[in-house]
Amino acid sequence: MPEMTNPRHKLRAGESIRSVAAERGTTPLKLMELNPYVDPTALRAGQELNLPPARASLWPFLARLIWNRKPSSRAP
């Protein structure tokens, strides 16, 4: 089983806490909670931020069930 690690994001030039949060589907407050030693007003390119763990999605599992099921052999 693969080892679970916290995802990280390496900042690019011009990115902010708000833009990273919007891109990753989280809130700026959550990012600041996960990165207590990072000053959000002094971010620089190359700096890494901790991200919240990705949520498991149920949709791929359900899609396989729906589209891969075999047709019923019962006649109407």
Jmol script that loads the backbone (N, CA, C; Angstrom):
load data "model"
ATOM      1  N   MET A   1       0.851  -1.170   0.000  1.00  0.00           N
ATOM      2  CA  MET A   1       0.000   0.000   0.000  1.00  0.00           C
ATOM      3  C   MET A   1       0.898   1.235   0.000  1.00  0.00           C
ATOM      4  N   PRO A   2       0.585   2.246  -0.867  1.00  0.00           N
ATOM      5  CA  PRO A   2       1.434   3.432  -0.904  1.00  0.00           C
ATOM      6  C   PRO A   2       1.336   4.235   0.384  1.00  0.00           C
ATOM      7  N   GLU A   3       2.435   4.862   0.718  1.00  0.00           N
ATOM      8  CA  GLU A   3       2.483   5.674   1.929  1.00  0.00           C
ATOM      9  C   GLU A   3       1.686   6.962   1.713  1.00  0.00           C
ATOM     10  N   MET A   4       0.877   7.325   2.696  1.00  0.00           N
ATOM     11  CA  MET A   4       0.065   8.533   2.601  1.00  0.00           C
ATOM     12  C   MET A   4       0.917   9.736   3.004  1.00  0.00           C
ATOM     13  N   THR A   5       0.954  10.740   2.167  1.00  0.00           N
ATOM     14  CA  THR A   5       1.679  11.960   2.478  1.00  0.00           C
ATOM     15  C   THR A   5       0.754  13.146   2.259  1.00  0.00           C
ATOM     16  N   ASN A   6       1.063  14.242   2.936  1.00  0.00           N
ATOM     17  CA  ASN A   6       0.276  15.450   2.724  1.00  0.00           C
ATOM     18  C   ASN A   6       0.670  16.058   1.395  1.00  0.00           C
ATOM     19  N   PRO A   7      -0.322  16.431   0.588  1.00  0.00           N
ATOM     20  CA  PRO A   7       0.014  17.074  -0.687  1.00  0.00           C
ATOM     21  C   PRO A   7       0.605  18.457  -0.454  1.00  0.00           C
ATOM     22  N   ARG A   8       1.457  18.876  -1.372  1.00  0.00           N
ATOM     23  CA  ARG A   8       2.103  20.184  -1.271  1.00  0.00           C
ATOM     24  C   ARG A   8       1.964  20.884  -2.614  1.00  0.00           C
ATOM     25  N   HIS A   9       2.064  22.208  -2.583  1.00  0.00           N
ATOM     26  CA  HIS A   9       1.979  23.023  -3.798  1.00  0.00           C
ATOM     27  C   HIS A   9       3.167  23.969  -3.822  1.00  0.00           C
ATOM     28  N   LYS A  10       3.919  23.932  -4.933  1.00  0.00           N
ATOM     29  CA  LYS A  10       5.045  24.856  -5.091  1.00  0.00           C
ATOM     30  C   LYS A  10       4.511  26.111  -5.785  1.00  0.00           C
ATOM     31  N   LEU A  11       4.675  27.249  -5.119  1.00  0.00           N
ATOM     32  CA  LEU A  11       4.148  28.507  -5.639  1.00  0.00           C
ATOM     33  C   LEU A  11       4.860  28.943  -6.912  1.00  0.00           C
ATOM     34  N   ARG A  12       4.058  29.480  -7.828  1.00  0.00           N
ATOM     35  CA  ARG A  12       4.584  30.085  -9.050  1.00  0.00           C
ATOM     36  C   ARG A  12       4.502  31.608  -8.890  1.00  0.00           C
ATOM     37  N   ALA A  13       5.225  32.318  -9.695  1.00  0.00           N
ATOM     38  CA  ALA A  13       5.229  33.784  -9.610  1.00  0.00           C
ATOM     39  C   ALA A  13       3.813  34.329  -9.746  1.00  0.00           C
ATOM     40  N   GLY A  14       3.442  35.238  -8.868  1.00  0.00           N
ATOM     41  CA  GLY A  14       2.144  35.884  -8.928  1.00  0.00           C
ATOM     42  C   GLY A  14       1.024  35.170  -8.192  1.00  0.00           C
ATOM     43  N   GLU A  15       1.273  33.984  -7.664  1.00  0.00           N
ATOM     44  CA  GLU A  15       0.221  33.263  -6.945  1.00  0.00           C
ATOM     45  C   GLU A  15       0.057  33.819  -5.535  1.00  0.00           C
ATOM     46  N   SER A  16      -1.158  33.678  -5.032  1.00  0.00           N
ATOM     47  CA  SER A  16      -1.467  34.117  -3.672  1.00  0.00           C
ATOM     48  C   SER A  16      -2.172  32.984  -2.941  1.00  0.00           C
ATOM     49  N   ILE A  17      -2.355  33.154  -1.636  1.00  0.00           N
ATOM     50  CA  ILE A  17      -3.102  32.163  -0.856  1.00  0.00           C
ATOM     51  C   ILE A  17      -4.493  32.003  -1.460  1.00  0.00           C
ATOM     52  N   ARG A  18      -5.108  33.117  -1.825  1.00  0.00           N
ATOM     53  CA  ARG A  18      -6.460  33.081  -2.387  1.00  0.00           C
ATOM     54  C   ARG A  18      -6.502  32.327  -3.721  1.00  0.00           C
ATOM     55  N   SER A  19      -5.531  32.568  -4.610  1.00  0.00           N
ATOM     56  CA  SER A  19      -5.545  31.901  -5.915  1.00  0.00           C
ATOM     57  C   SER A  19      -5.271  30.403  -5.783  1.00  0.00           C
ATOM     58  N   VAL A  20      -4.370  30.030  -4.884  1.00  0.00           N
ATOM     59  CA  VAL A  20      -4.085  28.595  -4.672  1.00  0.00           C
ATOM     60  C   VAL A  20      -5.311  27.912  -4.074  1.00  0.00           C
ATOM     61  N   ALA A  21      -5.959  28.560  -3.122  1.00  0.00           N
ATOM     62  CA  ALA A  21      -7.163  27.990  -2.505  1.00  0.00           C
ATOM     63  C   ALA A  21      -8.251  27.775  -3.553  1.00  0.00           C
ATOM     64  N   ALA A  22      -8.479  28.763  -4.406  1.00  0.00           N
ATOM     65  CA  ALA A  22      -9.508  28.639  -5.443  1.00  0.00           C
ATOM     66  C   ALA A  22      -9.170  27.517  -6.417  1.00  0.00           C
ATOM     67  N   GLU A  23      -7.899  27.401  -6.793  1.00  0.00           N
ATOM     68  CA  GLU A  23      -7.461  26.369  -7.736  1.00  0.00           C
ATOM     69  C   GLU A  23      -7.627  24.968  -7.142  1.00  0.00           C
ATOM     70  N   ARG A  24      -7.415  24.847  -5.834  1.00  0.00           N
ATOM     71  CA  ARG A  24      -7.450  23.543  -5.171  1.00  0.00           C
ATOM     72  C   ARG A  24      -8.776  23.224  -4.492  1.00  0.00           C
ATOM     73  N   GLY A  25      -9.754  24.107  -4.613  1.00  0.00           N
ATOM     74  CA  GLY A  25     -11.072  23.836  -4.045  1.00  0.00           C
ATOM     75  C   GLY A  25     -11.119  23.872  -2.526  1.00  0.00           C
ATOM     76  N   THR A  26     -10.365  24.768  -1.941  1.00  0.00           N
ATOM     77  CA  THR A  26     -10.365  24.930  -0.490  1.00  0.00           C
ATOM     78  C   THR A  26     -10.502  26.417  -0.173  1.00  0.00           C
ATOM     79  N   THR A  27     -10.296  26.783   1.066  1.00  0.00           N
ATOM     80  CA  THR A  27     -10.412  28.182   1.459  1.00  0.00           C
ATOM     81  C   THR A  27      -9.053  28.741   1.858  1.00  0.00           C
ATOM     82  N   PRO A  28      -8.879  30.065   1.726  1.00  0.00           N
ATOM     83  CA  PRO A  28      -7.619  30.663   2.191  1.00  0.00           C
ATOM     84  C   PRO A  28      -7.383  30.407   3.678  1.00  0.00           C
ATOM     85  N   LEU A  29      -8.447  30.437   4.471  1.00  0.00           N
ATOM     86  CA  LEU A  29      -8.306  30.193   5.906  1.00  0.00           C
ATOM     87  C   LEU A  29      -7.759  28.793   6.172  1.00  0.00           C
ATOM     88  N   LYS A  30      -8.254  27.789   5.456  1.00  0.00           N
ATOM     89  CA  LYS A  30      -7.768  26.412   5.633  1.00  0.00           C
ATOM     90  C   LYS A  30      -6.281  26.322   5.271  1.00  0.00           C
ATOM     91  N   LEU A  31      -5.880  26.985   4.182  1.00  0.00           N
ATOM     92  CA  LEU A  31      -4.456  26.974   3.806  1.00  0.00           C
ATOM     93  C   LEU A  31      -3.595  27.647   4.871  1.00  0.00           C
ATOM     94  N   MET A  32      -4.090  28.744   5.431  1.00  0.00           N
ATOM     95  CA  MET A  32      -3.316  29.417   6.474  1.00  0.00           C
ATOM     96  C   MET A  32      -3.231  28.567   7.740  1.00  0.00           C
ATOM     97  N   GLU A  33      -4.289  27.798   8.042  1.00  0.00           N
ATOM     98  CA  GLU A  33      -4.242  26.885   9.194  1.00  0.00           C
ATOM     99  C   GLU A  33      -3.218  25.780   8.976  1.00  0.00           C
ATOM    100  N   LEU A  34      -3.091  25.296   7.736  1.00  0.00           N
ATOM    101  CA  LEU A  34      -2.148  24.220   7.420  1.00  0.00           C
ATOM    102  C   LEU A  34      -0.707  24.719   7.294  1.00  0.00           C
ATOM    103  N   ASN A  35      -0.539  26.034   7.181  1.00  0.00           N
ATOM    104  CA  ASN A  35       0.785  26.633   7.002  1.00  0.00           C
ATOM    105  C   ASN A  35       0.970  27.779   7.999  1.00  0.00           C
ATOM    106  N   PRO A  36       1.012  27.467   9.298  1.00  0.00           N
ATOM    107  CA  PRO A  36       1.036  28.535  10.309  1.00  0.00           C
ATOM    108  C   PRO A  36       2.294  29.406  10.288  1.00  0.00           C
ATOM    109  N   TYR A  37       3.382  28.919   9.730  1.00  0.00           N
ATOM    110  CA  TYR A  37       4.635  29.686   9.746  1.00  0.00           C
ATOM    111  C   TYR A  37       4.869  30.443   8.438  1.00  0.00           C
ATOM    112  N   VAL A  38       3.871  30.436   7.553  1.00  0.00           N
ATOM    113  CA  VAL A  38       3.988  31.134   6.273  1.00  0.00           C
ATOM    114  C   VAL A  38       3.269  32.469   6.375  1.00  0.00           C
ATOM    115  N   ASP A  39       3.958  33.532   6.015  1.00  0.00           N
ATOM    116  CA  ASP A  39       3.361  34.868   6.004  1.00  0.00           C
ATOM    117  C   ASP A  39       2.673  35.054   4.648  1.00  0.00           C
ATOM    118  N   PRO A  40       1.336  35.111   4.613  1.00  0.00           N
ATOM    119  CA  PRO A  40       0.626  35.203   3.332  1.00  0.00           C
ATOM    120  C   PRO A  40       0.875  36.511   2.586  1.00  0.00           C
ATOM    121  N   THR A  41       1.452  37.503   3.249  1.00  0.00           N
ATOM    122  CA  THR A  41       1.750  38.768   2.578  1.00  0.00           C
ATOM    123  C   THR A  41       3.161  38.790   2.000  1.00  0.00           C
ATOM    124  N   ALA A  42       3.946  37.743   2.249  1.00  0.00           N
ATOM    125  CA  ALA A  42       5.334  37.707   1.770  1.00  0.00           C
ATOM    126  C   ALA A  42       5.632  36.394   1.054  1.00  0.00           C
ATOM    127  N   LEU A  43       4.725  35.948   0.196  1.00  0.00           N
ATOM    128  CA  LEU A  43       4.938  34.706  -0.543  1.00  0.00           C
ATOM    129  C   LEU A  43       5.927  34.945  -1.675  1.00  0.00           C
ATOM    130  N   ARG A  44       6.677  33.895  -2.036  1.00  0.00           N
ATOM    131  CA  ARG A  44       7.635  34.003  -3.135  1.00  0.00           C
ATOM    132  C   ARG A  44       7.579  32.727  -3.979  1.00  0.00           C
ATOM    133  N   ALA A  45       7.939  32.852  -5.229  1.00  0.00           N
ATOM    134  CA  ALA A  45       7.953  31.713  -6.143  1.00  0.00           C
ATOM    135  C   ALA A  45       8.903  30.646  -5.620  1.00  0.00           C
ATOM    136  N   GLY A  46       8.483  29.402  -5.711  1.00  0.00           N
ATOM    137  CA  GLY A  46       9.303  28.287  -5.233  1.00  0.00           C
ATOM    138  C   GLY A  46       8.980  27.848  -3.821  1.00  0.00           C
ATOM    139  N   GLN A  47       8.308  28.692  -3.079  1.00  0.00           N
ATOM    140  CA  GLN A  47       7.913  28.350  -1.711  1.00  0.00           C
ATOM    141  C   GLN A  47       6.843  27.254  -1.780  1.00  0.00           C
ATOM    142  N   GLU A  48       6.856  26.340  -0.822  1.00  0.00           N
ATOM    143  CA  GLU A  48       5.883  25.251  -0.818  1.00  0.00           C
ATOM    144  C   GLU A  48       4.856  25.435   0.279  1.00  0.00           C
ATOM    145  N   LEU A  49       3.608  25.112  -0.062  1.00  0.00           N
ATOM    146  CA  LEU A  49       2.509  25.180   0.895  1.00  0.00           C
ATOM    147  C   LEU A  49       1.942  23.787   1.117  1.00  0.00           C
ATOM    148  N   ASN A  50       1.588  23.479   2.357  1.00  0.00           N
ATOM    149  CA  ASN A  50       0.864  22.246   2.651  1.00  0.00           C
ATOM    150  C   ASN A  50      -0.574  22.427   2.177  1.00  0.00           C
ATOM    151  N   LEU A  51      -1.134  21.378   1.599  1.00  0.00           N
ATOM    152  CA  LEU A  51      -2.512  21.400   1.134  1.00  0.00           C
ATOM    153  C   LEU A  51      -3.338  20.419   1.941  1.00  0.00           C
ATOM    154  N   PRO A  52      -4.656  20.624   1.998  1.00  0.00           N
ATOM    155  CA  PRO A  52      -5.484  19.632   2.685  1.00  0.00           C
ATOM    156  C   PRO A  52      -5.485  18.329   1.885  1.00  0.00           C
ATOM    157  N   PRO A  53      -5.657  17.202   2.568  1.00  0.00           N
ATOM    158  CA  PRO A  53      -5.689  15.924   1.844  1.00  0.00           C
ATOM    159  C   PRO A  53      -6.825  15.922   0.836  1.00  0.00           C
ATOM    160  N   ALA A  54      -6.585  15.276  -0.288  1.00  0.00           N
ATOM    161  CA  ALA A  54      -7.616  15.172  -1.323  1.00  0.00           C
ATOM    162  C   ALA A  54      -8.745  14.286  -0.822  1.00  0.00           C
ATOM    163  N   ARG A  55      -9.943  14.691  -1.134  1.00  0.00           N
ATOM    164  CA  ARG A  55     -11.095  13.880  -0.754  1.00  0.00           C
ATOM    165  C   ARG A  55     -11.305  12.789  -1.783  1.00  0.00           C
ATOM    166  N   ALA A  56     -11.590  11.604  -1.304  1.00  0.00           N
ATOM    167  CA  ALA A  56     -11.877  10.505  -2.214  1.00  0.00           C
ATOM    168  C   ALA A  56     -13.207  10.782  -2.887  1.00  0.00           C
ATOM    169  N   SER A  57     -13.243  10.545  -4.164  1.00  0.00           N
ATOM    170  CA  SER A  57     -14.468  10.783  -4.919  1.00  0.00           C
ATOM    171  C   SER A  57     -15.182   9.461  -5.162  1.00  0.00           C
ATOM    172  N   LEU A  58     -16.457   9.483  -4.945  1.00  0.00           N
ATOM    173  CA  LEU A  58     -17.272   8.293  -5.168  1.00  0.00           C
ATOM    174  C   LEU A  58     -17.682   8.177  -6.628  1.00  0.00           C
ATOM    175  N   TRP A  59     -17.616   9.273  -7.381  1.00  0.00           N
ATOM    176  CA  TRP A  59     -18.104   9.274  -8.753  1.00  0.00           C
ATOM    177  C   TRP A  59     -17.411   8.247  -9.657  1.00  0.00           C
ATOM    178  N   PRO A  60     -16.077   8.099  -9.695  1.00  0.00           N
ATOM    179  CA  PRO A  60     -15.485   7.097 -10.598  1.00  0.00           C
ATOM    180  C   PRO A  60     -16.000   5.688 -10.309  1.00  0.00           C
ATOM    181  N   PHE A  61     -16.182   5.362  -9.041  1.00  0.00           N
ATOM    182  CA  PHE A  61     -16.702   4.040  -8.684  1.00  0.00           C
ATOM    183  C   PHE A  61     -18.123   3.872  -9.204  1.00  0.00           C
ATOM    184  N   LEU A  62     -18.967   4.872  -8.976  1.00  0.00           N
ATOM    185  CA  LEU A  62     -20.357   4.791  -9.431  1.00  0.00           C
ATOM    186  C   LEU A  62     -20.453   4.752 -10.952  1.00  0.00           C
ATOM    187  N   ALA A  63     -19.612   5.521 -11.631  1.00  0.00           N
ATOM    188  CA  ALA A  63     -19.631   5.525 -13.098  1.00  0.00           C
ATOM    189  C   ALA A  63     -19.302   4.146 -13.651  1.00  0.00           C
ATOM    190  N   ARG A  64     -18.317   3.468 -13.054  1.00  0.00           N
ATOM    191  CA  ARG A  64     -17.988   2.110 -13.514  1.00  0.00           C
ATOM    192  C   ARG A  64     -19.165   1.178 -13.313  1.00  0.00           C
ATOM    193  N   LEU A  65     -19.856   1.303 -12.185  1.00  0.00           N
ATOM    194  CA  LEU A  65     -21.012   0.445 -11.931  1.00  0.00           C
ATOM    195  C   LEU A  65     -22.122   0.681 -12.955  1.00  0.00           C
ATOM    196  N   ILE A  66     -22.369   1.937 -13.273  1.00  0.00           N
ATOM    197  CA  ILE A  66     -23.466   2.271 -14.175  1.00  0.00           C
ATOM    198  C   ILE A  66     -23.158   1.865 -15.613  1.00  0.00           C
ATOM    199  N   TRP A  67     -21.998   2.227 -16.125  1.00  0.00           N
ATOM    200  CA  TRP A  67     -21.710   2.008 -17.537  1.00  0.00           C
ATOM    201  C   TRP A  67     -21.102   0.657 -17.855  1.00  0.00           C
ATOM    202  N   ASN A  68     -20.635  -0.075 -16.890  1.00  0.00           N
ATOM    203  CA  ASN A  68     -20.026  -1.374 -17.164  1.00  0.00           C
ATOM    204  C   ASN A  68     -20.920  -2.547 -16.804  1.00  0.00           C
ATOM    205  N   ARG A  69     -22.131  -2.274 -16.364  1.00  0.00           N
ATOM    206  CA  ARG A  69     -22.995  -3.391 -15.994  1.00  0.00           C
ATOM    207  C   ARG A  69     -23.524  -4.077 -17.250  1.00  0.00           C
ATOM    208  N   LYS A  70     -23.771  -5.358 -17.118  1.00  0.00           N
ATOM    209  CA  LYS A  70     -24.253  -6.134 -18.238  1.00  0.00           C
ATOM    210  C   LYS A  70     -25.768  -6.005 -18.319  1.00  0.00           C
ATOM    211  N   PRO A  71     -26.307  -6.008 -19.550  1.00  0.00           N
ATOM    212  CA  PRO A  71     -27.756  -5.920 -19.680  1.00  0.00           C
ATOM    213  C   PRO A  71     -28.451  -7.127 -19.068  1.00  0.00           C
ATOM    214  N   SER A  72     -29.628  -6.908 -18.599  1.00  0.00           N
ATOM    215  CA  SER A  72     -30.409  -7.961 -17.980  1.00  0.00           C
ATOM    216  C   SER A  72     -30.825  -8.976 -19.027  1.00  0.00           C
ATOM    217  N   SER A  73     -30.833 -10.259 -18.670  1.00  0.00           N
ATOM    218  CA  SER A  73     -31.232 -11.297 -19.635  1.00  0.00           C
ATOM    219  C   SER A  73     -32.740 -11.528 -19.605  1.00  0.00           C
ATOM    220  N   ARG A  74     -33.409 -10.842 -18.682  1.00  0.00           N
ATOM    221  CA  ARG A  74     -34.861 -11.005 -18.622  1.00  0.00           C
ATOM    222  C   ARG A  74     -35.534 -10.223 -19.744  1.00  0.00           C
ATOM    223  N   ALA A  75     -36.489 -10.866 -20.392  1.00  0.00           N
ATOM    224  CA  ALA A  75     -37.265 -10.192 -21.435  1.00  0.00           C
ATOM    225  C   ALA A  75     -38.487  -9.528 -20.809  1.00  0.00           C
ATOM    226  N   PRO A  76     -38.905  -8.370 -21.326  1.00  0.00           N
ATOM    227  CA  PRO A  76     -40.072  -7.706 -20.755  1.00  0.00           C
ATOM    228  C   PRO A  76     -41.358  -8.433 -21.009  1.00  0.00           C
TER     229      PRO A  76
END
end "model"
wireframe off; spacefill off
backbone 0.3
color backbone group
